[in-house]
Amino acid sequence: MGNVDYRNNIIDTVSRQLNGDFSETLTKFSYLGNGAKNFLKLAQSPNYLGYSREILLIDKIRPFLTQFEELIDLGPGDGRKACKIINQACNYLAMDISCEMLEIARHNQDAIDNRVYEICDFSDFVQLRQTICRRTHVKSRRLLMILGNTLANETNMEIFLRNLGQLVRNDDCLLVGMELLCDTDRILLEYRDEQNCLLTVKPLEAIGISTENGVLNITFNELMNRVEEWFIFTRNTIINPYVGLEAGDKILLSVTHKPSLLEITEIFRNSGWTTVAYELVESQAIFLLRATGN
């Protein structure tokens, strides 16, 4: 199992941003190659509080999760969260854009039987639909899982959830993990952690852009309630004969939404999902959702 070469996809996203289209960021490309190891180091950082809190939340919400026959894990991380949920009767499907992340998850999930790992860009809903249809059983009740702020990295969570709702069947549910709005200074401390900074710039390194060509600027957008990670060029940079950047150009590497509880429940409702259950620890939340009408 090997990575697809995503360099052209990264360059395409950079080009669109230079033309003012910031509908996509480079977040999903951060976990390719040794970015997977950077993620593991970040998860162990004392500034990164969400991982351990989400583990606690899984324990709290587990009574609602025993009824599912298949678990579909969109971005399994290090794989340990799925191990807290799954029972031996379940079929397990993990999907990620990074084969390195899937290998880490596989290593930590030796105790799980009936497991399959697929390279999949799950923001591509055509590819996601094909993978799910090929790998899951027609009559099984399925739990889809998006933990670790993965949903919050989408530039438009409502559109993502609406599209995902088109893939679910009767009795399918979605488990979502997310950090809610809290003290912005503490939030920025987490995102300015050295390991997160190393992870954030990985997509630029993949297309030959050195961090010496600019500066990483991490801010909190009060209007949109989200962390924004920008790379601001301080010198002219040529990517290829067709794409060049000038000093002052900015690339939006990543966004992470930090909504209030009211805001995120409105997003769920507007995108066609009903909250079945949720749990909170500090500012970390986990939600079990069902598509409206299913």
N, C-alpha and C positions, 0 to 999 in steps of 0.2 A: 504494500500500500504506500503510494508516494504522493507528494503534493503536486497539484496542477501548478504550472508556471503562471503566476498571477501578475507578473510585472506589467504586462500591457493593460490589465484592469486597473492597476494602481495609477499608471500614467494617464489613462482615460479619465479617472476620477479627478486627478490633479488638473487636467486640462479643462474639465467642466467647471471646476472651482475658479480657475483663472478667468473664466467667462461669466462668473457670478452665480453659478448653480451650486449651492451648498446643500443639496438634498441628500447627498451621500458623503460620509466621511471615510477615513481609512482604517477605522478601528478593527474590523474583522481580519485585516491583513497583519496585525501586530503579533499574532500567535504562530505565524509560520516560522520554520527554522528554529533558531535558538531563542526566539521570542517565547516559546513554551516554557523554557527554563526560567526566563525572566518572570513569567507569570507565577511560577511556583515560589520564587523568592519573594515576590510581592505578597502572595497569600500568607507568607510567614512573617511579614513585616509587622512590628507593633503598631504602626500607623493604620494598618489595613484591618478594620474592625468587622467588616461585613461578613467575612467567611465564617468565623466562629459563631457569630450571632445567627446566621442562617442555619447552621447545624442545629442550634437550639430550637429554632422555629420549626424545622422539619420534625423534631421529636414531638413538639406540641401539636402539630397538625396531622401526625401519622394516623390517628384513628379514622380520618376521612379517606385514607389512601389505600386501605386494604382490599378494596373491591375491584381493583383493576387487574386485567389479565396481561396487558402489555404496557411497557413504559418506553416512551419515545423522548430521548434526551437531546435537546437542541443546545449544543455547546456544553459537554459534560465536565469541563474543567479538569480537575485531577481525578474525577470519578468517584470520590468518597461520598458525595451527597447522595448519589443514586443508591449506593450500598446501604444507606440509612432507610431507604424507602422500599426497595424491591424485596419481594419474597420469592422463594425458589420456584413458585408456580408461574411466575411472570416470564414473558419473553421481553428481551431488552434490546433496543436499537439506539445507538449513540451516533450522532452526526456532528461533524465539525469541518470547517474549511482547512484545518491544520492536521496533517497526519501525525505530527509530533504530539499534539494535544491528545489525539485519540490513542496513541501508544502509551502515554502516561496514564490515561484513564484505564486502558486495558490492563496495565500492570497492577493497578490498585483494585481491580475488580475480579481477581481470580476466583473469588467465592461465588460469582454470579454464573449460573448456567444459562444456556439458550441466549447468548449475547452476540450481537452483530455490530460492527463498526463500519461506518460509511463516510467517505469524503463527500461533503455536501455543503454548498453555500446556501444555507437555509433562508437567506434574504432573497434568493431566487426561487419564487414560488412554483415555477414550472418544474425546476429540478427537485424541489422539496416534495411536491405532489408525486412525482415519478418514484422517488426513493421510498416514500411511505407506502405507496400502493404496491411496490415490488416486494417490500420487506415485512409488511404487517398482515395479520390474518383478517379475513373479511368480517367475522362475527365477534371478534374479541373486543372487549371494552378497554379503551385506551386512555392512558394518562400522558399528555404531552407536558414537558417540563422545560422551563426557561428560567434558570436561576442565576445568581451571581451578577445581577444588574445587566444581564445581556439585553433584555428588552429595553432598558433605559438608555442603551447606546444607540438605539434607532432614532434617526432625526425626527421621524413622525411615528410615534407609538400607536396612534389611533389607526392609521392606514395599515401598519404591520398587523395589528390584531384583527382588523376587518378581513384582511387577506387570509390570515391563518384560520379564521372562522369558516372560510369556505372549504377547508380541508377536513373538518371534524364531522363525526357521525353522531347519531343518537347515543347518549350516555358517555361520550368522550368528555374529558375535562382537561383543563390547563392549569398547571401549577407555576406561579410567577413569583420570583423573589426580587425585591427592590428596596433600596435605601430611600427613605422619605426625607423631606426637607427638615433640616435642623440647623445648628450653628454653622454658618458658612466658613468661618475660620477653621473649624475642625475638619470640615469637608475638604477645604483646600490643602490642609496639612497632609491629608491622605493622598491627594492627587499629586502633590509636589514631592512625594517620597521618591528617592533616587531610583528605586526599582520600577516604579510606575513610569517615570520619565524615560528610562531605558526602553521600556516596553512600547511606549507611545510612538517613539521615532523609528521603530523597526521598519514600517512600510517605506519610509524615505530611504533608509539604508538599502532596501531591496532594489531600488532603482538608481542607486549610485549617488545619492545626495548625502553629503557629509554634514554632521551637526555643526561643523565649523562654518558652514555657509549661512547660518542664521541662529536664532535663539528660540527656545521653547517658552511660550507664554501661556500660563494656566490661570484662568480667571473664572469667576462665577457670574453668569448672566442673570441679574436680578429679575429682568423682565420675563425671561423664559424659564426661570428656576432650573438652570442646568450648568454643570461644569463644562467649560469649553477649553480645549487644548489646541492652541494654534502654534504653527511654526512660521516665524516671520523671517524672511530672507534679508540678510545684511549685505549680500554681495550677489552680483549677477551669476546665474547658474544655468547651464545648458543640460537638459536631460537627454534629448536626441535632436536630430535636425529639424524637428517640427515643434518641439516644446522647449521654451526657455523661460526663465523667471528672472525678474529684476529685483534689485534691492527695494524692500518695502512690500513686495508681494507676500500674501499670507495664505497658508494652507490650513484648513480646519481638519486636524488629525482625528479628533474624537469629541463627542459630546456625551454627557451622562446626565440624564434628567434626574432631578431631586424634587418630585412633586409633593404637595401636601396629601394627606389621606383623602380629603375631599376631591382634590384634583384628579388623583389616579382613579378613584371610583367613578368619577364622571367620564374619564377616558374609557374605562371598561364598558360602561353603559352605552356611551355613544358609538362604540365600535362593535356592539352587539353581544356583549358578554355579561353574564350575571354572576355576582360574587356569591359563592356557596358558603365559604368560610374564610377567615383570615386570622392571623396571629401577628403580634407585635413584640419586639424586644428592643427597647430604646427606640432608635429611629429606623431599625430594620424591620421590614414587613414581608410576609409571605401570604399569597392569595390563592385560593382554589376557585377556579372559574368554570362556568359552563356556558356554551354559546346559546344565546337567547333563542328559544323555540326548539332546541334540541333536547 
